[in-house]
Amino acid sequence: MKSDEQNQLPVFKRDISGKQKLIAFIKLMIRRSSEANISDNAKIIAYYALLSFFPLLIVIGNILPYFQLDVLSVADYVKSAVPPTIFNRIMPILQSLLNKRNSGLLSVGILGTLWAASKGINALKISINRAYRVDKIQNFILKRLISLGTTLVLLLLLVSLIVVFTFGQQFLEFITPIFKIPEDYINVFGQLKWPITSIVLFVILIFFFFFVPNVKMQLRSVLPGAFLTTVGWLILAQAFSLYMRYFGTSWNSYGTIGAFIILLLWLNYSAMVLMFGAVVNVAIEEAGSGQVDVSQGKVHDFIERRKEQNES
């Protein structure tokens, strides 16, 4: 009887040894990973990510002149985000799309990017909800609007990051002689560029893991998954580069097709890391607090709280 009562408690609150808690937590992770169907959903996410990648480049190529940015600035950020081997293979395609400025293609690129990216985010949302054991609670229109809004926010954060770092360097160079700022500050800014980018990525993942699932949770419960995903992506980039350097020479004979296959594989593994981070958050939340409460969405919850405050 006492054993049954213990099993009803959250894992971290059971009166058992640390080793038993660890084993129970790992079993919980395995169950939630199975429910999230990480392997299959990662393929769907990777497919839509690849589908949105090239329309996004068309959009960026058309708006670069308005921000007085060159192709190399954007390519430099892409190079930091993907393994060098993949970057070297897709760089010719990247330059071709970024240099192809056609206002007629801009609207097509925007629509293609939003459609494909929102489909990928919607697939990720469904998968995470399954891990939380949340059934369908939103209608189709509301679900797609939320996915579209999340896509827009993520794209704005990405563009803002590129613009801030590019113009930030130019702005420092402009005000240095006026305010007699030491030139070392410019060098420090350049050195901190990528560590800050990693921190911003971590913050974006916190936003993503907190707002996407239809559950009520504390913000601190998504920190472990966001941290593991950030570190996991960095490790994956290095591991993938090493693999391609020593074992991926056979792909060279496939040319552009090989580049697409390699990019799709990398996106698939990246999506798996992202899904794993989400499952870690699910397991920690359930192990610490028990079954989570279902939510119609963070915006819906905020509106309901405001109504209750006004009524009281």
URQUIUR-V329209 format. One record per residue. N is the residue number from 1. RES is the residue in one letter. OMEGA is omega in whole degrees, 0 to 359 (999 if undefined). D_LAST is the distance of its C-alpha to the last C-alpha in Angstrom with 1 decimal. Layout:
[[N,RES,OMEGA,D_LAST] [N,RES,OMEGA,D_LAST]]
This chain:
[[1,M,179,43.9] [2,K,179,42.8] [3,S,179,43.7] [4,D,178,41.5] [5,E,178,38.5] [6,Q,182,39.2] [7,N,178,39.4] [8,Q,180,36.0] [9,L,172,34.5] [10,P,186,33.9] [11,V,185,37.3] [12,F,181,36.5] [13,K,179,35.2] [14,R,179,38.3] [15,D,180,40.8] [16,I,182,43.6] [17,S,179,45.8] [18,G,179,45.0] [19,K,179,47.6] [20,Q,177,46.2] [21,K,180,42.7] [22,L,179,44.3] [23,I,179,46.2] [24,A,179,43.1] [25,F,179,41.2] [26,I,177,44.2] [27,K,177,44.3] [28,L,177,40.6] [29,M,181,41.3] [30,I,180,44.2] [31,R,182,42.2] [32,R,176,39.4] [33,S,178,42.0] [34,S,180,43.8] [35,E,179,40.6] [36,A,179,39.9] [37,N,188,43.6] [38,I,186,44.0] [39,S,183,47.6] [40,D,181,47.2] [41,N,176,43.9] [42,A,178,45.4] [43,K,179,48.2] [44,I,180,45.8] [45,I,179,43.9] [46,A,180,47.2] [47,Y,181,48.5] [48,Y,175,45.7] [49,A,178,45.7] [50,L,181,49.4] [51,L,180,48.9] [52,S,186,46.4] [53,F,186,48.5] [54,F,171,51.3] [55,P,178,49.2] [56,L,178,47.2] [57,L,177,50.5] [58,I,178,51.4] [59,V,180,48.2] [60,I,179,48.7] [61,G,180,52.4] [62,N,182,51.4] [63,I,179,48.9] [64,L,181,50.9] [65,P,182,52.9] [66,Y,178,49.8] [67,F,180,48.9] [68,Q,177,52.6] [69,L,177,52.5] [70,D,183,55.5] [71,V,183,55.8] [72,L,179,56.8] [73,S,179,53.5] [74,V,180,51.6] [75,A,180,54.3] [76,D,179,53.9] [77,Y,177,50.3] [78,V,180,51.1] [79,K,180,53.9] [80,S,185,51.6] [81,A,182,49.2] [82,V,177,51.9] [83,P,182,55.0] [84,P,181,58.0] [85,T,179,60.1] [86,I,181,57.7] [87,F,181,57.3] [88,N,181,61.0] [89,R,184,61.3] [90,I,182,58.6] [91,M,177,59.4] [92,P,178,61.8] [93,I,180,59.3] [94,L,180,56.6] [95,Q,181,58.9] [96,S,182,59.9] [97,L,181,56.4] [98,L,180,55.2] [99,N,182,58.2] [100,K,183,57.9] [101,R,181,56.1] [102,N,183,55.7] [103,S,178,53.0] [104,G,179,53.5] [105,L,184,52.6] [106,L,181,49.4] [107,S,178,47.3] [108,V,179,48.8] [109,G,180,48.1] [110,I,181,44.5] [111,L,180,43.9] [112,G,180,46.0] [113,T,182,44.1] [114,L,181,40.6] [115,W,184,41.7] [116,A,182,43.5] [117,A,180,41.0] [118,S,176,38.0] [119,K,178,40.0] [120,G,179,40.7] [121,I,178,37.1] [122,N,177,36.1] [123,A,178,38.8] [124,L,179,37.6] [125,K,179,34.0] [126,I,181,35.3] [127,S,179,37.5] [128,I,178,34.8] [129,N,177,32.5] [130,R,177,35.5] [131,A,177,35.9] [132,Y,183,32.3] [133,R,177,33.2] [134,V,177,30.6] [135,D,180,31.7] [136,K,182,31.4] [137,I,180,27.8] [138,Q,177,28.0] [139,N,188,30.0] [140,F,184,33.1] [141,I,180,31.9] [142,L,180,28.7] [143,K,180,30.7] [144,R,177,33.4] [145,L,178,31.0] [146,I,178,29.4] [147,S,179,33.0] [148,L,178,34.1] [149,G,177,31.3] [150,T,178,32.1] [151,T,180,35.7] [152,L,180,35.2] [153,V,180,33.3] [154,L,179,36.1] [155,L,178,38.8] [156,L,178,37.3] [157,L,179,37.1] [158,L,180,40.7] [159,V,180,42.0] [160,S,180,40.2] [161,L,180,41.8] [162,I,183,45.3] [163,V,182,44.9] [164,V,182,43.6] [165,F,180,46.4] [166,T,181,49.1] [167,F,177,48.2] [168,G,178,47.2] [169,Q,180,50.8] [170,Q,181,52.1] [171,F,177,49.8] [172,L,179,51.0] [173,E,181,54.6] [174,F,185,54.1] [175,I,181,52.6] [176,T,180,54.9] [177,P,182,57.8] [178,I,183,55.7] [179,F,178,53.8] [180,K,178,56.5] [181,I,178,54.3] [182,P,181,56.4] [183,E,178,57.3] [184,D,181,56.4] [185,Y,178,52.7] [186,I,179,53.5] [187,N,178,55.1] [188,V,179,52.2] [189,F,179,49.9] [190,G,180,52.2] [191,Q,182,52.3] [192,L,185,48.6] [193,K,185,48.0] [194,W,172,48.0] [195,P,178,46.3] [196,I,177,43.4] [197,T,178,43.6] [198,S,178,43.2] [199,I,178,40.2] [200,V,177,38.6] [201,L,178,39.5] [202,F,179,37.7] [203,V,178,34.5] [204,I,179,34.8] [205,L,175,35.2] [206,I,177,32.1] [207,F,184,30.2] [208,F,183,32.0] [209,F,182,31.6] [210,F,188,27.8] [211,F,186,26.8] [212,V,183,29.5] [213,P,178,28.9] [214,N,179,26.3] [215,V,175,25.0] [216,K,183,22.3] [217,M,174,24.1] [218,Q,181,24.3] [219,L,183,26.2] [220,R,183,28.8] [221,S,179,29.9] [222,V,182,31.4] [223,L,181,33.5] [224,P,180,36.5] [225,G,178,36.9] [226,A,179,36.7] [227,F,181,39.2] [228,L,178,41.5] [229,T,179,41.5] [230,T,179,42.3] [231,V,180,45.1] [232,G,178,46.2] [233,W,178,46.7] [234,L,179,48.7] [235,I,180,50.9] [236,L,180,51.3] [237,A,180,52.5] [238,Q,181,55.2] [239,A,180,56.2] [240,F,178,56.5] [241,S,179,58.6] [242,L,179,60.9] [243,Y,182,61.3] [244,M,182,62.2] [245,R,187,64.6] [246,Y,185,66.6] [247,F,186,66.1] [248,G,182,64.9] [249,T,181,68.2] [250,S,180,68.9] [251,W,184,66.0] [252,N,183,68.0] [253,S,182,70.3] [254,Y,176,67.4] [255,G,183,66.6] [256,T,179,63.5] [257,I,177,62.8] [258,G,178,62.8] [259,A,179,60.4] [260,F,180,57.9] [261,I,180,58.3] [262,I,179,57.8] [263,L,180,54.7] [264,L,177,53.3] [265,L,180,54.1] [266,W,178,52.4] [267,L,179,49.2] [268,N,179,49.3] [269,Y,177,49.5] [270,S,178,46.8] [271,A,177,44.5] [272,M,177,45.4] [273,V,179,44.5] [274,L,179,41.1] [275,M,178,40.5] [276,F,177,41.7] [277,G,178,39.1] [278,A,180,36.4] [279,V,176,37.7] [280,V,178,37.9] [281,N,179,34.1] [282,V,183,33.6] [283,A,180,35.9] [284,I,180,34.4] [285,E,181,30.8] [286,E,180,32.0] [287,A,181,34.4] [288,G,187,31.8] [289,S,184,28.7] [290,G,181,30.1] [291,Q,182,29.1] [292,V,179,26.5] [293,D,180,23.5] [294,V,181,24.0] [295,S,174,22.0] [296,Q,183,22.2] [297,G,183,22.7] [298,K,179,21.1] [299,V,178,20.2] [300,H,179,18.5] [301,D,179,16.6] [302,F,180,15.5] [303,I,180,14.4] [304,E,178,12.4] [305,R,178,10.6] [306,R,178,9.9] [307,K,180,8.6] [308,E,178,6.1] [309,Q,180,5.2] [310,N,180,5.5] [311,E,180,3.8] [312,S,999,0.0]]
